[in-house]
Amino acid sequence: MDTPLRTLVKSLTWQALGLMLMTLIGAGVTGSVAEGGGIALAGAGTGLVAYALHERLWARIRWGRRG
């Protein structure tokens, strides 16, 4: 099982990647990097919390594990 710190670092790196991609997508849709970045930040904030909670929940479920 991952430590809480490892879960946090995984969450942060995942969100950094998502933030960059969503900024590009948002900028492409809106024509504005600032607006695209705002959309990306809102998504990153909620996604960070959801991902961390999801990881911690699945860490408690034994189904599908070996050993």
N, C-alpha and C positions, 0 to 999 in steps of 0.2 A: 504494500500500500504506500502511496506517495505521502510525503510529509506535507503539512500545510504550506510551508515555504515553497516546495517544489510546485504545488498546485498554483500558487500565486505567480511564480515566475512563468510557468506554462501559460497561464491566463494572460499575463502581460505581453508576452511575445506573440501570442495568437492575436490579441487585440491590436498590437502595433501593425501587424500585417494587414489585418482587416481595415484598420484606419486608413492606411495608405491606399488600399484598393477602393474603399468606399469614397474617399476624397476624389480619386480619379473618375469614378463612375458618376458621383454627384456633380462634379465640375463638367463632365460631358453632357449631363442632362440639363443642368441649369445654365451652363455657360459661365459660371463664376466659381473660382477656386474657393473663395471665402464661404459661399453658400454650400458648396460641396463639402467643405471642411466642417461646417456646422452640422450638417446632416450626419457626417461620419462620426463626429464627436458624440452626438446624441445616441447613435447606434452603438458606439464603442462602450459608453458608460453602462448602458443596460446590458450589453452583451458580456462585459467583463463580470458583472455580478452573476448573471445567469450561468455562464460557463463555470465559474468557480463553484457555485452551488451544485450544478449538475455533476461535476467531477467528484465532489465530496460525497454526494448521494450514491453515485455508482461505486465509490470506494467501499461502501458498506454492504454492497450486494455481492453475495458469493457466487451467484449463478454464472456459469460459463468459465469459471476459473479452474485451473488445474493445480494440484498440489496443495 
